[in-house]
Structures are given as structure tokens and as C-alpha cells.
Amino acid sequence: MSFISIEALCKIYPGNPPVKALEEIDLEVAPGEFIALLGPSGCGKSTLLNLIAGFERPSQGQLLVEGTKVLAPGPDRGVVFQEAALFPWLSVWENVVFGPKAQGIATNAYEDRANEMINIVGLGDFKNHLPVQLSGGMRQRVGIARILTLGSRVLLMDEPFGSLDAQTRLTMQELLLSVWQQLKPTIIFVTHDIDEAIFLASRIYVMTARPGRIQAAIDVPLGRPRTVSETASEAFTSLKLQILNLIRR
């Protein structure tokens, strides 16, 4: 059964001439699946993510989450951007619980979960720190904990590790895999990095240049849990070459 179902979706931005960002997108995502959207710059990956988030409306086609048409943003779909967008005057704890607190939810209803999520992302010793006292990777951990505390069943991630250095990026990829392994949220991960897509995802959707279309859906033949050593495997290298040829086409 599909958790997210997209059929014949198009997105056209008005103008002279109009800009067709996405064309005839068909996509099915199962509950708890980890997929990656991969393609050249400007192919509409982020646009598709914004449509699923409810930030934008499709021009044509159908977009359903759990059988319900997406009309607006909702707490069931959490978005993690390239920058964590934390409130700089609030501590880690205050940032993480801001959502449920703003919704008027009683403290005892979210306190235990917030503590659990902060510990899962490895920030148990930093609850009282301000964002300025954290590294870029740690700020992204706060952003992930904030989404998980809201109870979002879908994580929409728009190149969340793109601005991090290589070592921190790998650490965050391993953290995300650990979070997914423990909690099994449905994750749609946008990236332009082929290695990142293969290392993280169970399935990769490769998009064409604008107007973005799905040109291939590729199952990743690597087991779970994954380790960094698999990035040097023959299966990894072969899949990377296959995807590179698709994108260049």
C-alpha cells in the first residue's frame, strides 16, 4: 500500500513564457521507505518536495498522503532544509519543543518524546546550549529532533547536509541511517550527490533536466544496516556509474 501517491503531477509557474518545472511525475512511496530524489541542478527536485510538503499546489495531477489530498502544510510532514533555521535566542531544548508548545499541547504530553529524540540525535549533553554554540552538524541534529518530536511520519529533507564539510556530512549520514533504523519514518531525501543517494536510500528516483520527469526508479542493492565500507564495493561503484550515465543523458 502506498503511503505517498503521486500521479501525472505537473507544476507550471506563470510568466512570459510560463516555466514548466515538473511534467508527468508518477511516484509511489511505501510506509517507512527511504527514497532519494536525484538529478541535475534545476530539475525540480526541491519543487517536488515543496509540493509534498504542501508549500505549493500542483498545476495538474494528483498528490495524496495516506489517501488524503495535500492542500496545505501539516505536522505529519516535517521538512529539514539545508540550513536548520533555528531560533537563535532559544536553547536546543526550547527549539525542539517549540512546535508542540506553540500548539498548546501539555508539557507532559511531549516532554518524554522530546528528551528521547534529543538523545537519539546525540545532543543529550547540549540541551541548554544556544544555536550559536553549536557546529553546523549539531544544528542540523536539532532540526531533525524538532521534526521527530512533532511526531511527523514523513521527513522531507532538502539537501540537509549540503553545506557541511565532508567528514561532518558522513557523520550526519550515518546518524540519519541510525534514526531511520530505529524509528522507521518515511523519508524523501533530495540530493545532487550520487554517493549520498546510494549510501542512504533504498530506492533512487533519477530525474531529467527541466521540465523534471522521472526517468528511472532504481532499487539500491545494498543491505541494511549500511556501513561506510560498502561505498568501496563493486555493487556501489557499478550503481554509481549507471546513475551518472542516466544524469548525463
N, C-alpha and C positions, 0 to 999 in steps of 0.2 A: 504493500500500500504506500502511495506517495505521500510524504509529509508536505512537500512543496511541489506544486504542479504548475508549469508554465507552458502555454500552448499558443503558437502563432503570434508571439508578442512582438510588437513594433514600437519604437519610440522615435517620433519626429519632432524636432524643435522648430518653431515658426521662424521665418526670416525670409530674406530675398537673396538667394533662393532658400527654401527650407532645408534643414540639415537632418538627414536620416541617420540617427545614431545606432539603432538596432533594427534588425529585419528578420522576421520569421524565426524567433527564438523558441525552441522546444526544449524543455528541461524538466527532469523528474529527479527529486531528491528524497531518499528514504529516511525514516526517523533514525537519528543518531549517525547519519552518514557524514563523512568528512570529504567535501569536494573542493577542488580548486578551479578557478577561472583564470585561464592563461591566454595571453595574446599580445600582439604588438601594441605600442602606446597609441592611445586614441581609438581603440577598437570598441569601446563601450562597456568594458568590464565594470567600472565604477557606476556607470549609469544603470546597468542591470542590478547591481547591489542596492542602489538607491530606490529602484522600483520595488524590490522585495521588501526593503525597509519601510516603504510607504511614504518616503520623502517626495516622490514624484509619481505621477499616474501614467500608465501606458497609453499610447495613442491608439493601439489596436491590440486585440488578443486577450488572453485570459491569464490571470495570475492568482493562484489560490494557495493559502497556507492552512493546512488541516481542513481542507474543503471549504474554507471561507475566503471570499474575495478580499484582496488587500485594498483598502481605501485610505488608510492613514497609518502613521507610525503606531506601534503598540509595544507594551512591555514584554510580549512574547518573543520579540525580535530585537536583540541588542546589537548595537553597532560599535565596532572598535576601529577607530581611524588611525592614520599614520601618526598623528600626534594625539596623546592621551586626553587632551582637553580637560584637565583637572582644574578645580577651583583653587587658585594659588594660595588663598588665605585659609583654606581648610586643611586639616590633617588627613593622613591616609584614612583613618577610621571615618572621619566626617565625610570625606569624598565617597567612600564605599557605601555608606548608609544614606547618602543624600536622597536617592530615589525613593526608597520606601518611606523615609521620614517625610518627604515632601508630599507623598500620597496620603499622609495621615495614618499610616499603619503603626500600630502599637509597638513600642520598642521590643517587648518580649517576643514579638512575632518574627522579628528579623535579626535580633542580636546574635543568636547562636549560629545562624547561617552565615552572617557577615564574618564572624570570627573564623568559621570553618573555611570560607573562601579566601580570606586573608592568609590563613595558614597554608592552604593548598598552593597559593602562588608564591609562597616563601617570604611573606612580609610580616610574620608574626612579631618580630622584634622592632618593627618600624611603624607601628600603628599611630604613634603620636608625632611622626615626622611630617613636615610640610613638603609639598612637591619640589620646592627649590633645593631641598636637602637630599633629593633622590637622583640617581642616574636615569638616563633615558629609558633603559630597560626596566628599571624598577617602576617608573611612572606608567609604563605600559602594563605592568603587572597590576597596578592599582586599577587601571581602566578595565582589565579583564575581570578582576574581583568585583568591581562595581556592577558589571553586567550580570555576572553569575549570582550575585546577591539578590538582584531583582527577580531571579527565577526564570530568566529568558531561556527558552528551549532552543532558540536559534541564535547562533553567533554569526554575525555578518562582519567580516574582517577585511578592511580595505587597505592592503599593503601595510599592515600594522608594524612590521619590522624593517620597513624600507629605509628609515633614517638612522638605523643603528649600525655600529661597526660590525665587522664580520664575526668576531668572537661572541659579542653580546647577542647578535642575531641568531647564531646557532644555539646559544643557551636558551633563548626565548622560544625557538622552535621545539627544543626538547621539552621545555616547560609546557607548551601548548599541547604537545602529544600526551604528556602525563595528565593534564587536566581533562583532555578528551577521553583518555583511557579510564579515568576514574568516574566521570560524570556523564559521558556519552551525550553531550549536546549535539544538535545538528549544526555543522559548521560549513559556511560557504566562504572560501578564502580567496581573495583577489590578489594576484601577484603577476609580475612580469619576469620573475626569476624561475627558470625551468627546474633547477636543482631543488629549490624550496618547495615547489609544487609536488615534485616526485617524492621528496622526503616526508611531506606531511599528509598528502591526500590519499584516499582510497580510489578516487576516480578524478580524472582531469578532463575538463571541457576546454578544448582549444578553439579560440575564436579567430575569425578572419579580421582583416583590416576593415575600417568603416566603409559601409554600414556593417556593424558587427553581426556575424552569424556564427552558429555553432558548426564548425567544420569536422570535428571529431570528438568522440567521447571515449576516453581510454582508461581502462582499469589498470591500476598500478599493481604489478605482480610481486609486491614485497610483503612479507609477513608483518604481523604485529605481536608484541611491541617492536618498534624500529630503533636501530642504533646507528650512530654515525658511520660505523664500518660498512654499512650497506651502500653508502654513497660511492664506494670504490668497487662495487660488484659489477659483474658483466651485465646483469639484468638492468641495473640502474643506468649504466653507460649506453646500452642499446636503446632504452626508452628515451633517454635524453636526446639522442641523435634523431630518433623518429619524430619527436615533438619539434625539434629545431627545424627539421625539413618541412614540417607542416606550417610552422610560423613563417618561414622564409617564402613558402609558396604563396 
